[in-house]
Amino acid sequence: MITLAFVHLRRHHGPLGIQEDIERVEQHIREIEQRIERQRGVITQAEESGLPTDGPRNFLWFLKETRSLSRDHLARLLADEFRAKDSQ
């Protein structure tokens, strides 16, 4: 399964070597984790203000799912890199 991040990278950055792919996916995961932390803050503020949190919680779920898919993609890239080095 190819992640949306991978499709985005290929479409906008062209073909890359596997190490560059790994670095970009790692950066993407770090960015998602930062967004998750900000979204948790949004939820906390909404709760403290008595505002609904369904929307922010749904977006947090989406971010976590995206991070999970990106981690899966990273694992596949690392396995590919290992196999490529092993075959040399």
C-alpha positions as CSV (number, residue, x, y, z in Angstrom):
1,M,0.0,0.0,0.0
2,I,1.4,3.4,-1.0
3,T,0.9,6.3,1.4
4,L,-0.5,9.6,0.3
5,A,2.9,11.1,1.4
6,F,4.7,8.8,-1.0
7,V,2.3,9.7,-3.9
8,H,2.8,13.4,-3.0
9,L,6.6,13.0,-3.0
10,R,6.7,11.3,-6.3
11,R,4.4,13.7,-8.0
12,H,6.1,16.9,-6.7
13,H,9.7,15.8,-6.2
14,G,10.3,13.3,-9.0
15,P,12.1,10.0,-8.6
16,L,14.5,9.9,-5.7
17,G,17.0,7.4,-4.4
18,I,15.9,5.2,-1.5
19,Q,17.8,7.2,1.1
20,E,16.2,10.4,0.0
21,D,12.8,8.7,0.2
22,I,13.6,7.5,3.7
23,E,14.7,11.0,4.8
24,R,11.5,12.6,3.3
25,V,9.2,10.1,4.9
26,E,11.0,10.5,8.3
27,Q,10.5,14.3,8.0
28,H,6.9,13.8,7.1
29,I,6.4,11.7,10.2
30,R,8.0,14.4,12.4
31,E,5.7,17.0,10.8
32,I,2.6,14.9,11.5
33,E,3.7,14.4,15.1
34,Q,4.0,18.1,15.5
35,R,0.5,18.6,14.1
36,I,-0.8,15.9,16.5
37,E,0.6,17.8,19.4
38,R,-1.0,21.1,18.2
39,Q,-4.3,19.3,17.6
40,R,-4.2,18.0,21.2
41,G,-3.8,21.6,22.3
42,V,-6.8,22.6,20.2
43,I,-8.9,19.9,21.8
44,T,-7.8,20.9,25.3
45,Q,-8.7,24.6,24.6
46,A,-12.1,23.6,23.2
47,E,-12.8,21.4,26.2
48,E,-11.8,24.3,28.6
49,S,-14.1,26.7,26.6
50,G,-17.0,24.3,26.6
51,L,-16.9,24.1,22.8
52,P,-17.6,20.9,20.8
53,T,-14.6,18.6,20.2
54,D,-16.0,16.2,17.6
55,G,-14.4,17.9,14.7
56,P,-11.0,18.4,16.3
57,R,-11.1,14.8,17.6
58,N,-11.9,13.5,14.2
59,F,-9.0,15.4,12.7
60,L,-6.7,14.0,15.5
61,W,-7.8,10.5,14.5
62,F,-7.0,11.3,10.8
63,L,-3.5,12.6,11.8
64,K,-2.8,9.4,13.8
65,E,-3.9,7.2,10.9
66,T,-1.7,9.2,8.5
67,R,1.2,8.8,10.9
68,S,0.6,5.0,11.1
69,L,0.5,4.7,7.3
70,S,3.6,6.8,7.0
71,R,5.4,4.6,9.6
72,D,4.4,1.5,7.6
73,H,5.7,3.1,4.4
74,L,9.0,3.9,6.2
75,A,9.3,0.3,7.4
76,R,8.9,-0.9,3.8
77,L,11.5,1.6,2.6
78,L,14.0,0.5,5.3
79,A,13.4,-3.2,4.4
80,D,14.0,-2.4,0.7
81,E,17.2,-0.5,1.6
82,F,18.3,-3.5,3.7
83,R,17.6,-5.9,0.9
84,A,19.4,-3.7,-1.7
85,K,22.5,-3.5,0.5
86,D,22.4,-7.2,1.3
87,S,22.3,-8.1,-2.5
88,Q,25.4,-6.1,-3.3
